[in-house]
Amino acid sequence: MPSRPTAGSRLLDLLLTAEPRQRQRLSMAGLAALLMVCCMAAMHIAVAAGLTAPGPVRVWTVLSGAGLLVVYALIRSGVSQRWPDPSLTLPQIVYAIACDAAAYAIGGQARGIALPILAVILMFGMFGLSTRQMFGVMLYAMAAFGLATAAVEWQGDFGHSTGLSMAYGIMTAVVLMGSTFLTTRLQATREELRRQKHELARALEHIRELATHDELTGLLNRRHMLELMRLEQRRAMRSGLPLVLALLDLDHFKAVNDTHGHAAGDRVLQAFAQAVRQCLRNGDVISRWGGEEFVVMLCNTPPDAARTLLERLRQTVAQLHVVHPAEPSGAPACRDAAPVPLRITISIGFALHVPGERVEATLERADRALYAAKAGGRDRTVAETVPLDPDTVASGRIGA
């Protein structure tokens, strides 16, 4: 039985919701709020030490806290999910910089604490903003602190000096430009990692394709086909549904290679593979078994239906015209020579899999049927009809 939620978990669900992404957004907003509370505490410590006036700090505290509550309400209610940035990263940073600039203006002799606060604010921007947004934030922060510095100069607080304001201004510029530079580098690193991840995924997919498919025809290779046939054998044994295996061989394929070259042979194999894929059903599987020989697995298909499908496939291949540039054997290709239409036929032998029989044994029976098709004049479909001894099948000695 699932454990009952504790009071603490129920409280967290109430505050942060149970939805993972919303909880992550609210957690980040909560961390930013905690840092802002620490800044408020620092400002009030400065008030207690007599470094700044209490009135402006109280107003600043109320406005800063109100902004935090508004952000929390927008994210917690789900309203922010309708916007491009559900985490409200940029609005939070813009508001935090405005509050920090205001703290600088009212901080009196403790206004120096605004600079580390600004650095912390910009750290959040490094991970949540684009380079373009970060440049905008830098310009905005320079303008905000420029106004704050002008306000300080206009107020003429006790202990204030123009040299100190210039020093603070230089440090503010250093913090802003350093953060923007780091953001640019971080974004470039992220983009490079994304590119490498994409290339790695493509490479793995290519390796997987090479491991399971024939490179020339795009059909399954022999090893992967054997794995699929053994899986289907077990499934057919459990379900009792018929399974037919067929061997297909291109007639006189060696003559195509000898007469027209291996390039023509490759074109024939590719055209054959494409034609067969179009004839087969979605649940049927074909693989290149080796050279010009192919294996077709027809799942949940009785022998009569298998013969009909394989006959249709044979007729489709017989109607193929593979165009190849005329090139006499042993002579270079002539640009003006008319293309040669190559016609091919296939011989097919198939066998119904018997429960308890190994797939290799079924393939051997299909191979005997294929031999019979070739011996009978090629370009035909033959079923393996040799009767099997049920006791031999049950004992598992078939194909041993």
ABEGO torsion letter per residue (X at the ends): XBBBBBAAAAAAAAAAEABAAAAAAAAAAAAAAAAAAAAAAAAAAAAAAGABBAAAAAAAAAAAAAAAAAAAAAAAAGAAAABABAAGAAAAAAAAAAAAAAAAAAAEAAAAAAAAAAAAAAAAAAAABBAAAAAAAAAAAAAAAAAAAAAAAAAGBBGBBAAAAAAAAAAAAAAAAAAAAAAAAAAAAAAAAAAAAAAAAAAAAAAAAAAABBAAAGBBBAAAAAAAAAAAAAAAAAAGBBBBBBBBBBBGAAAAAAAAEAAAAAAAAAAAAAAAAAABBAABBBBBAEEABBBBBBBGBBAAAAAAAAAAAAAAAAABBBBBBBBBBGBBBBAABBBBBBBBBBBBBBBBBBBGBBAAAAAAAAAAAAAAAAAAGEGBBBBBABBBBAAAAAAGABGX
